[in-house]
């Protein structure tokens, strides 16, 4: 039987049209829109250029591209995946938290304040230098974006009486602040000649010394994964994160979803058992949840920020982006130099502490990928609360000085 050529063409285009209709419908589904950059980004992240690879952070870059094309995801998915990630990380790294904080507690607190101060100081100098090119508050707003701090943004809006330029500056710098932390934890070992494998092994030795003769932190075996225990940790984290500490006037600070979930997981995981709930659960299950939560969280960050990047370049060129990057990298390098050369801090802890000082959850995910250990979360969790306070204080001072 001979099928006319015209009929073949009609069938081909009809099927092609149906495929396009199906794709168009899928691109309106938020689950599909979130999952596509995860798939593409993780595949790209496996590509290695020398010693460098994006790992899970590839989902962020894929999300940025899709966000620039006009796609987005509901806010609720952002918070849900962020919560899964930070709670899993906290439970995985809780075992030796007490030992580490006993040894490095003050240093972590100092880093949280120091990193946020340096970022604010650099932003202030740049705002003065470029005052003729953009308004001071527009440039000042890049500080909270560069250090990815929502509490800092709230403080800036309070001090400036809701000046919209502050929000614009924050939105412009935010995606590049995320990128700055991810790139720093990936490239710092190359730039500063750090042997990550050696640092990881040395950290294990240091932990054994900190544990001393007592094997308490090792003696409690992991239990099977418990949905009830994990959910309990999430609930406690939300309650803890919602507590607002007043700082005078209308200013206040809270740990939020990230800080509350992580701190709750670290505390409950270090306790071990809460009634019938065993918080020291199977590491493989928690690791899978951590990876899924991180990949989707990064993809959503990219989806939400992608459109702002294009809009910003069109309106302001690269000035505000450059200012945000300078503030972010300057703060990270300053924190690194102090902790590494003055205190000889192990890179595993320091990578987490720098991410905590930058209040960057995506950076924490990149640090875990780069170091191949969840132990970096201890440094993050110990530095993060002080950094949040520093962000509020220094943001307020920055905008007061800028007038």
N, C-alpha and C positions, 0 to 999 in steps of 0.2 A: 504494500500500500504506500502511495506517495503522499506525503503531507505538504501542502503548498507552503512556500517560503513565507508568504504573508501571514499565514496562520501561526507559524513558528514565532515570528516576530511579535505577533499579538500576545501569544502565551508568555513570551519572555518579559515583555513590558508590563503585562498584567501582574505577573508574579513579582517583578521588580517593584511595581507600585504597592503591592500588598506588603512586601518586605519593608518599604519605606514607611508605610502606615504603622506597621508593628513597631518599628524602631522609634517613630515619633511618639507613640503611646508609652513605650518604655522610658523614654527620656523625660516623661512627665511623672514617672514613679520615683519617689524619693529614695527608696531602697536601692533601685537600679542605679540611680544617679550617684549615690554614695559608693556603691560597690564597684562600679566601672573604674574610677581612679585608683581604688585599692588594688584591683587586679593589675591594671597597667603599671601603676607605680611600684608595686612589689616586684614585678618582673623586671622593670628598669633598674630597681635597686639592687638586683643580683649581679648586674654588670660591673665588673671591676676594671678600674683604670689604675694600674700599678697596685698600690696598697689601698686605694680609696674606692669605696662604693657607698651608695646612698642607703642601702639596706631598706628598712621600713619607711624611712623618710622620703623615699621615692613617691609615696602616696601623696605627700604634701605638694610636690611639684606637679604631679598629674592633676591634682585638685585645683591648683592655681590656673592651669591651662583651661580646664573646664569652667572654672569660675569666670575667667576672662571671656568665655564664650556665652556667658549669661546664665549658667546653671547654678543652683543653690540647694541647700538642704535645710529642713526645719531645725530651729534652735534646740528643740528637745533632744534630738539625736546627738547633738554636740555634747550636751551635759551627760547624757547616758553613757556614751562611749568614753568620755573623759573619766567618769566615775569608775567604770570597769577597770580602766588602765591603772589609775592611781591606787585603788584599793588592792588590786592584785600585786602591784609592785611593792606596796607597803607590807603586805603579808609575807611576800617572798624574802624581804630583806630585814624583817623585824628581829630575827634571832639574836643578833649581836649589837643591836642599837644601843642598849644601855652601856655596854663596854666601850663602844666608840665614843659616845657622847661624854662619858666620864673622862676620857683622855683628851678629846679635842673640843669640848663644849664651848669654851670661851672663844676659841679661834673661829669656830663656825659663826658665832654671834657677831664677831668683829667683821668677818667677811660679808655677812649679810648687810651690815651698815656701810662698810667701805665700798663695796661694789655699787650700791645704789647712790652713794655720795659722788663717786667719780663720774658716773653717768650723768648726774644732774650738773656737776661742775663743767663738764665738757659741753653739755647742751647750752649752759649759760654763756660760756665764752663764744660759742658759735652764734648764738642769738645776737650777741653784741656785735660781732664781726659782720654778720649778714643782715643787720637791722634794715638796711636800705633795700634789700632784695625781697624780703618777706616780713610780715609783722612778727613782733617778738612772741606773742602768744601762739601764733601758728607754729613757729619754730619750737617754742617751749613744749607744745603738745606732742612733739615727736619723742620727747623723753619717755613718757609713759608707754608709748607704742614700741619704742626701741627695747624697753625692758618688759614688754608684754604684760602690763599691770593694769587691770580693771579698777582696783581700789585706788591706784594712783590717778587714773583718769577722773574718778569721782571726786577726789580731793582737788584736782586742778579746776574742775567745773565749779566746785564750791567756792574756791578762792577768787575765781574770775567772774563769778555771778553768771555762770552758764554761757560763757563766751563760746560761740559755735566754732571759732577757729581752733580751739583746743581739741575738739573732737575730730576735726579735719586732720590736724597734725598727727593725732594718735592713730587714726585710721590709715594714714599714709605710711607711717613708720612700722606699724604692727607686723605686717608680713615679713618685712626685712629684718625686724628684730628677731623673729622666729628663725629666719634663715641664718642670721649672724651666729646664734647660739649653736645651731645644728652644724654649721661649717666649722666653728671653732673647736668643738669636741671631736670632730672628724679629723681636722688638719693639725691641731696642736701637737699631737705626738710626732708628726712629720717635721713641723717647724722647729720644735724644741728638742728633737732627738729622744723622745720618750719610748722606751721599750714596753709596750702595753702588757705583753705576756709576762715579762719580768715583774712589772708593777703588780699585776694580779697575783702572782705567786708570792711576792713579798708581803702583800696585804694579808694573804692567808696565814703566813708565818706570824705577822703582827697580831692577828686575831687570836692565835693560839697563845701568844704571850699575854695578851690582855685577859684571856680567860683564866690563865694561871692554872693552878692545881685543880680548881673547880671545873667540872665538866657539865655544869648545869645547862648551859645553852646548847650542849650537844646531846644531853641525855633524854630529851623529850622527842620521841619519834613523830614523824609526820603522820597525820590521820588521813583517811580518804576525804576527797573533796566533799564539802557540805554546803548545799545551797542556803540552808538556814543560817549557818555561821557567816557566810559571805554576805548575805542580805542584812544580817545584824550589823556587820561592820559598815555597810553602806548607810544604814539608818543612823548609826552613831556618828558617822562622818558628816552627814547632812546636818544633824543637830549641832555638832561642834562647829561646823563651818558657818552656821547661821548666827552664832553669838557675836554681837557687835560690842566692841570696846570703845567707849567714848574718848575722844582726844581733846575735847574742848570745843565750844561752839556747836556747830552742826557736823563737825568732822568725827568720823569713827572708822574703825578698821575691823575687818573680820577675816577669818581664814578662807571663807568661800568654799566652793565645791572641791577644788584641788587640795588646798591646805587641810580642810577638815577631813576629807577622805583619807589622805595620806597619813596624817598624824594619828587618826583613829586606828588605821590599819597597823601602823608601827607600834602603837601602845598595846592594842589588843593582841597583836602577834607576839609581842615580847612577854605579855602575861601568860599566854599559852592557852588556858582554859577559862571560859566564862560560863559558870554553871555547867550545863550539859554540852555546851558548844566548844569544840576544839578548834582554836583559831590557827593552829599550825598544820595546815593542810598540804596535801600532795603537791609537790613543786611542779610536776609536769602539767597538771590541770590548771594551776594558777598561771603558769607560763603561757599556756595556750590562750587563756582569757586576756592576759596582759598584751599579747601580740595582736589579737583581734581588736581589742579596745583601742590600742595605739594606732593601728593602721586606719581604722575608720575615723578616729579623732583627727588625725593629720589630714586625711582626705577632706573632711568637713572644714577644717581651718583653711585649706586651700580654696575650696569652693566659695567660702564666704569672702575671702580676701582678694581673689583673682580680679573681680571687677574693679575694685578700688585701685589696684595697681595701674591698670590702663588709664583710668580716669585721672589719676594723680600725675602721671607722666605727661598727659595732654595739657593739664592745667598749670602745673608748676615745674615741669621739666624734672631734672634729677637732683635739684638742690636739697629738698627736704628728705629725699631718700638717702642722699649722701650724708646729711647731718645725722639721721637716725642710725645709719651704719657706723659712723665714726663714734657716736656715743656708746653704742652697743659693744663694738670691738674694743674701744678704749677701756670700758668698765671691766670687760672679761680679762683683758691682758693685765690690767692693774691687779685684779684679784689673783690671777695666776702667779704673777711675779712675787707678790707678798707671801702667799701660802707655800709656793714651791721653793723659793730661795731663802726666805727668812725662817720658815718653819719646817722645811723639808717634807711637806705633806705628800702622802702617796697619791698618785694620779687618780686611782680609783675613787677615793673619797673626794679629791679636789674637783674632778669632772662633775660630780653630783653637786658639790657645794657651789660651783660657778653657775650651774643651771638654776639652783635654788636662789642664789643672789640675784639672778636675772629674772626670777619668778617665771621661768619658762618650762612648762610641762612638755611641749614638743622637744625641747632640748634634752630633757631627762630621758625621753625615749631614744633619742639619738645617742646619748651617752651610754645607755644600756647596750645598744647595738654595737657601738664602737669598742666598748671594753669587754663585751661578752660576759657581763655579770650584773645582777640586780643590786649588788652591794653599793653601787653609786647612789642609790636612793637614800641611804642613811645620811650621806652628806647633803643631799637635796633637802630632806625633811628637817635636818637640824638647822639649816641656813634659811629656809623659806620664811618662817614666821617673822624673824628679825628683818628680813628683806622687805616684807610687806609693810611693816611699820616704817622702815626707812623710806620706802616709796611714797607713803602718805606725807611724811614730814618734809622730805626734800622736794617733793613736787610742790607743796604749799610754799615753801621758801623760794623756790625757783620763780614761781609766778608773781610772788610778792615783789621780788627784786626786779623782775621784768616790767612791773607796773601794769 
